[in-house]
Structures are given as C-alpha cells and as structure tokens.
C-alpha cells in the first residue's frame, strides 16, 4: 500500500471483508497500456500468489469514471492508489480472479483503451480474454454502463451503490456528474441498450444519502426487468453509501461475499 500522507480520509479506507492470501498476492505495478501527450497511461495487475505457470486467469477491471487529475487534487491520490481500489484488487486476486486497476486522464477514451489493451494482450498478461468482467461503484458506474454498451465484450459486471441510468424523461445523473466530477457517457440511453446476455449484479445501500443515487438504481432495476436482463439485486436496508468500506458488519461482509461468488461463477474462476 502506498504512502498515506496528504490523503483524504476516504482515500485510506479499505474493504471490510478480508480472506487469507490478500497480502500475499502478486502486484505488477505501472504497466503501460497507452500513451497520450501527457505521457504514459498505466495499470496495476493483481494476481493470486499461487497461480500456476502459464495459467490464464479470469480478470475484473475496476472501472475509473473520474479523471485522475481532479481526483488526485481533491483526494490526494489517483483512483488506482485508493485504499478501496487496492484492497478490492487484493480481495479479487485472493479469490482466484486477476484484478486490474488503472490510471486515466480522459475516462471514456482511456477506459475503452484499457479494455482493448487487455483483450489484445490478454495472453501476455496471463488473462483469459473470454473471462473478463467489470466492477464499479458510485460515480464510476455510468462509465461501466457505457463500456458494457459500446466497449469490447465482457462476461459480467458488478455495480456497488452506483449512479445508473436516468429514468425516462429525467435529467438526474448529468447535473450530478458535473457537480461531482465523474463522466456520464450514457446520457439518453436506456437499459434496452445493454447487451441482453451479460449478467449484472447490483448492491444497493438502503440508507444511501448520496443525492438521488438510489432513485437511479431503483429506476434501473425496473428498466432492466422490463428489458428482461439477467440481473441479481442485493439490498442492504440499513447500509450507507460505501458500505463495503464504512460498515464493518456481517451484512456488509455477506454482500461482498455474494459479489465475489457472482464474479467467480460467471467468470468460471
């Protein structure tokens, strides 16, 4: 884990569920996946310490929907250096799934470039290109939705307490994305624009006080059911936003276990 000095308190929070092997995972840091005028774009690859030589692992990309320059200005680190991101990377790897966290400057273009890089270089990364999923939370989720709609194919996606799509005729996510600094590349889209056969997991925090977030989650569930999408919903009635970091109790740990089980099942880990 990196230097904690100068970080906002939320940037130091780590996932409340731990399993054996998290601290022993292998981390390949700052692998270049792209480049622009400002320099290289890099990723961190988390893998189980006991992986067999030559084995191709399933992988989960931890989606970053905030531009790193603004993110670092306000929280004191890049998204891939957050305690939450690092600890989820280790948790996934200790569960038998490679995890990818990455730096960005232009979230939409860089998110697509990252997925394309992973697909094209899967073998050299030790990843099975046919077993890739997404994980996102909060303001990162609109980008994850856009990647599902328009990016290289993935096999499943998990959303934790995320801003989702606008209800029909409403403009909720756009103003909030501008206020909070995350991207909203699927404005005007609906659940019907998502691939019909990619399983989705949604974790809802019943006491989430983030403005209108649950309104978008609830509308998304209705739209997804209307489109007959394969969704799984876990609702924690008493949980706050970022329950996986902020509420260290059995209810939180149980939903984290459900997320891991969902990813392991659909990625055949």
Secondary structure, DSSP 8 states (H G I E B T S, - for coil): ----TT--HHHH---S---TTGGG-EEEEEEEEEEETTEEEEEEEEE-TT--TT--EEEEEE---B-HHHHHHHHSS-GGGSHHHHHHHHHHHHTT-EEEEE--SSHHHHHHHHHHHHHHTHHHHTEEEEEEEEEEEETTHHHHHHHHHHSS--SEEEEEEE-----TT---HHHHHHHHTB--TTTT--GGGS-TTSEEEEEEETT--STTHHHHHHHHHHHHHHTT--EEEEEETT--TTHHHH--SHHHHHHHHHHHHHHHHHTT-
